[in-house]
């Protein structure tokens, strides 16, 4: 698939600077991709980096939406 480094959950979490349990939870939420080899979870460094880049615009969009909602509520209820 990719010709880059394959990492364990611990290595991948260290690369992302999050805990292994947080990585496992975010995989369940669909935020990161995981490859199972039997019972073992493996991660490709390039996929993790892509997933981080993909999530950044979504976070910015949520912040803008939250800000707009707050402005609208302030307008309507003040």
PyMOL CGO cylinders between C-alpha atoms (Angstrom):
from pymol import cmd
from pymol.cgo import CYLINDER

trace = [
    CYLINDER, 0.00, 0.00, 0.00, 2.41, 2.68, 1.21, 0.3, 1, 1, 1, 1, 1, 1,
    CYLINDER, 2.41, 2.68, 1.21, 6.14, 2.39, 1.18, 0.3, 1, 1, 1, 1, 1, 1,
    CYLINDER, 6.14, 2.39, 1.18, 6.76, 4.10, 4.51, 0.3, 1, 1, 1, 1, 1, 1,
    CYLINDER, 6.76, 4.10, 4.51, 7.18, 3.34, 8.17, 0.3, 1, 1, 1, 1, 1, 1,
    CYLINDER, 7.18, 3.34, 8.17, 4.72, 0.95, 9.81, 0.3, 1, 1, 1, 1, 1, 1,
    CYLINDER, 4.72, 0.95, 9.81, 4.18, 1.71, 13.49, 0.3, 1, 1, 1, 1, 1, 1,
    CYLINDER, 4.18, 1.71, 13.49, 2.62, 0.08, 16.51, 0.3, 1, 1, 1, 1, 1, 1,
    CYLINDER, 2.62, 0.08, 16.51, -0.10, 1.89, 18.47, 0.3, 1, 1, 1, 1, 1, 1,
    CYLINDER, -0.10, 1.89, 18.47, 2.46, 3.16, 20.99, 0.3, 1, 1, 1, 1, 1, 1,
    CYLINDER, 2.46, 3.16, 20.99, 4.79, 4.44, 18.28, 0.3, 1, 1, 1, 1, 1, 1,
    CYLINDER, 4.79, 4.44, 18.28, 1.91, 6.06, 16.38, 0.3, 1, 1, 1, 1, 1, 1,
    CYLINDER, 1.91, 6.06, 16.38, 0.60, 7.74, 19.53, 0.3, 1, 1, 1, 1, 1, 1,
    CYLINDER, 0.60, 7.74, 19.53, 4.08, 9.06, 20.30, 0.3, 1, 1, 1, 1, 1, 1,
    CYLINDER, 4.08, 9.06, 20.30, 4.31, 10.39, 16.71, 0.3, 1, 1, 1, 1, 1, 1,
    CYLINDER, 4.31, 10.39, 16.71, 0.97, 12.19, 17.16, 0.3, 1, 1, 1, 1, 1, 1,
    CYLINDER, 0.97, 12.19, 17.16, 1.86, 13.31, 20.71, 0.3, 1, 1, 1, 1, 1, 1,
    CYLINDER, 1.86, 13.31, 20.71, -1.27, 11.74, 22.18, 0.3, 1, 1, 1, 1, 1, 1,
    CYLINDER, -1.27, 11.74, 22.18, -1.78, 8.72, 24.43, 0.3, 1, 1, 1, 1, 1, 1,
    CYLINDER, -1.78, 8.72, 24.43, -2.31, 5.24, 23.04, 0.3, 1, 1, 1, 1, 1, 1,
    CYLINDER, -2.31, 5.24, 23.04, -5.83, 5.12, 24.52, 0.3, 1, 1, 1, 1, 1, 1,
    CYLINDER, -5.83, 5.12, 24.52, -6.70, 8.43, 22.85, 0.3, 1, 1, 1, 1, 1, 1,
    CYLINDER, -6.70, 8.43, 22.85, -5.45, 7.07, 19.53, 0.3, 1, 1, 1, 1, 1, 1,
    CYLINDER, -5.45, 7.07, 19.53, -7.59, 3.95, 19.97, 0.3, 1, 1, 1, 1, 1, 1,
    CYLINDER, -7.59, 3.95, 19.97, -10.65, 6.09, 20.74, 0.3, 1, 1, 1, 1, 1, 1,
    CYLINDER, -10.65, 6.09, 20.74, -10.04, 8.36, 17.74, 0.3, 1, 1, 1, 1, 1, 1,
    CYLINDER, -10.04, 8.36, 17.74, -9.68, 5.33, 15.47, 0.3, 1, 1, 1, 1, 1, 1,
    CYLINDER, -9.68, 5.33, 15.47, -13.11, 4.21, 16.72, 0.3, 1, 1, 1, 1, 1, 1,
    CYLINDER, -13.11, 4.21, 16.72, -14.47, 7.68, 15.90, 0.3, 1, 1, 1, 1, 1, 1,
    CYLINDER, -14.47, 7.68, 15.90, -13.06, 7.37, 12.38, 0.3, 1, 1, 1, 1, 1, 1,
    CYLINDER, -13.06, 7.37, 12.38, -10.50, 10.14, 12.76, 0.3, 1, 1, 1, 1, 1, 1,
    CYLINDER, -10.50, 10.14, 12.76, -7.47, 7.90, 12.13, 0.3, 1, 1, 1, 1, 1, 1,
    CYLINDER, -7.47, 7.90, 12.13, -6.96, 4.80, 9.99, 0.3, 1, 1, 1, 1, 1, 1,
    CYLINDER, -6.96, 4.80, 9.99, -5.80, 1.53, 11.51, 0.3, 1, 1, 1, 1, 1, 1,
    CYLINDER, -5.80, 1.53, 11.51, -4.75, -1.72, 9.88, 0.3, 1, 1, 1, 1, 1, 1,
    CYLINDER, -4.75, -1.72, 9.88, -5.33, -4.97, 11.73, 0.3, 1, 1, 1, 1, 1, 1,
    CYLINDER, -5.33, -4.97, 11.73, -2.95, -7.86, 11.29, 0.3, 1, 1, 1, 1, 1, 1,
    CYLINDER, -2.95, -7.86, 11.29, -4.66, -10.55, 13.29, 0.3, 1, 1, 1, 1, 1, 1,
    CYLINDER, -4.66, -10.55, 13.29, -5.09, -8.92, 16.69, 0.3, 1, 1, 1, 1, 1, 1,
    CYLINDER, -5.09, -8.92, 16.69, -2.29, -6.42, 16.12, 0.3, 1, 1, 1, 1, 1, 1,
    CYLINDER, -2.29, -6.42, 16.12, -3.02, -2.81, 15.21, 0.3, 1, 1, 1, 1, 1, 1,
    CYLINDER, -3.02, -2.81, 15.21, -0.60, -1.13, 12.82, 0.3, 1, 1, 1, 1, 1, 1,
    CYLINDER, -0.60, -1.13, 12.82, -0.45, 2.40, 11.43, 0.3, 1, 1, 1, 1, 1, 1,
    CYLINDER, -0.45, 2.40, 11.43, 1.28, 3.97, 8.43, 0.3, 1, 1, 1, 1, 1, 1,
    CYLINDER, 1.28, 3.97, 8.43, 3.07, 7.22, 9.19, 0.3, 1, 1, 1, 1, 1, 1,
    CYLINDER, 3.07, 7.22, 9.19, 1.91, 8.81, 5.91, 0.3, 1, 1, 1, 1, 1, 1,
    CYLINDER, 1.91, 8.81, 5.91, -1.74, 7.96, 6.62, 0.3, 1, 1, 1, 1, 1, 1,
    CYLINDER, -1.74, 7.96, 6.62, -1.53, 9.45, 10.11, 0.3, 1, 1, 1, 1, 1, 1,
    CYLINDER, -1.53, 9.45, 10.11, -0.05, 12.64, 8.68, 0.3, 1, 1, 1, 1, 1, 1,
    CYLINDER, -0.05, 12.64, 8.68, -2.81, 12.79, 6.03, 0.3, 1, 1, 1, 1, 1, 1,
    CYLINDER, -2.81, 12.79, 6.03, -5.50, 12.27, 8.67, 0.3, 1, 1, 1, 1, 1, 1,
    CYLINDER, -5.50, 12.27, 8.67, -4.08, 15.10, 10.79, 0.3, 1, 1, 1, 1, 1, 1,
    CYLINDER, -4.08, 15.10, 10.79, -4.04, 17.45, 7.80, 0.3, 1, 1, 1, 1, 1, 1,
    CYLINDER, -4.04, 17.45, 7.80, -7.59, 16.43, 6.87, 0.3, 1, 1, 1, 1, 1, 1,
    CYLINDER, -7.59, 16.43, 6.87, -8.86, 17.14, 10.39, 0.3, 1, 1, 1, 1, 1, 1,
    CYLINDER, -8.86, 17.14, 10.39, -7.38, 20.66, 10.60, 0.3, 1, 1, 1, 1, 1, 1,
    CYLINDER, -7.38, 20.66, 10.60, -9.87, 22.35, 8.17, 0.3, 1, 1, 1, 1, 1, 1,
    CYLINDER, -9.87, 22.35, 8.17, -12.77, 20.56, 9.88, 0.3, 1, 1, 1, 1, 1, 1,
    CYLINDER, -12.77, 20.56, 9.88, -11.68, 21.97, 13.27, 0.3, 1, 1, 1, 1, 1, 1,
    CYLINDER, -11.68, 21.97, 13.27, -11.47, 25.48, 11.78, 0.3, 1, 1, 1, 1, 1, 1,
    CYLINDER, -11.47, 25.48, 11.78, -14.92, 25.09, 10.24, 0.3, 1, 1, 1, 1, 1, 1,
    CYLINDER, -14.92, 25.09, 10.24, -16.40, 23.98, 13.58, 0.3, 1, 1, 1, 1, 1, 1,
    CYLINDER, -16.40, 23.98, 13.58, -14.82, 26.99, 15.31, 0.3, 1, 1, 1, 1, 1, 1,
    CYLINDER, -14.82, 26.99, 15.31, -16.32, 29.35, 12.72, 0.3, 1, 1, 1, 1, 1, 1,
    CYLINDER, -16.32, 29.35, 12.72, -19.73, 27.70, 13.08, 0.3, 1, 1, 1, 1, 1, 1,
    CYLINDER, -19.73, 27.70, 13.08, -19.56, 27.92, 16.86, 0.3, 1, 1, 1, 1, 1, 1,
    CYLINDER, -19.56, 27.92, 16.86, -18.62, 31.58, 16.64, 0.3, 1, 1, 1, 1, 1, 1,
    CYLINDER, -18.62, 31.58, 16.64, -21.50, 32.30, 14.23, 0.3, 1, 1, 1, 1, 1, 1,
    CYLINDER, -21.50, 32.30, 14.23, -23.95, 30.44, 16.48, 0.3, 1, 1, 1, 1, 1, 1,
    CYLINDER, -23.95, 30.44, 16.48, -22.77, 32.45, 19.49, 0.3, 1, 1, 1, 1, 1, 1,
    CYLINDER, -22.77, 32.45, 19.49, -23.20, 35.69, 17.56, 0.3, 1, 1, 1, 1, 1, 1,
    CYLINDER, -23.20, 35.69, 17.56, -26.69, 34.68, 16.46, 0.3, 1, 1, 1, 1, 1, 1,
    CYLINDER, -26.69, 34.68, 16.46, -27.74, 33.68, 19.99, 0.3, 1, 1, 1, 1, 1, 1,
    CYLINDER, -27.74, 33.68, 19.99, -26.40, 36.96, 21.36, 0.3, 1, 1, 1, 1, 1, 1,
    CYLINDER, -26.40, 36.96, 21.36, -28.40, 38.86, 18.73, 0.3, 1, 1, 1, 1, 1, 1,
    CYLINDER, -28.40, 38.86, 18.73, -31.61, 36.92, 19.33, 0.3, 1, 1, 1, 1, 1, 1,
    CYLINDER, -31.61, 36.92, 19.33, -31.59, 36.63, 23.10, 0.3, 1, 1, 1, 1, 1, 1,
    CYLINDER, -31.59, 36.63, 23.10, -30.06, 39.92, 24.26, 0.3, 1, 1, 1, 1, 1, 1,
]
cmd.load_cgo(trace, "trace")
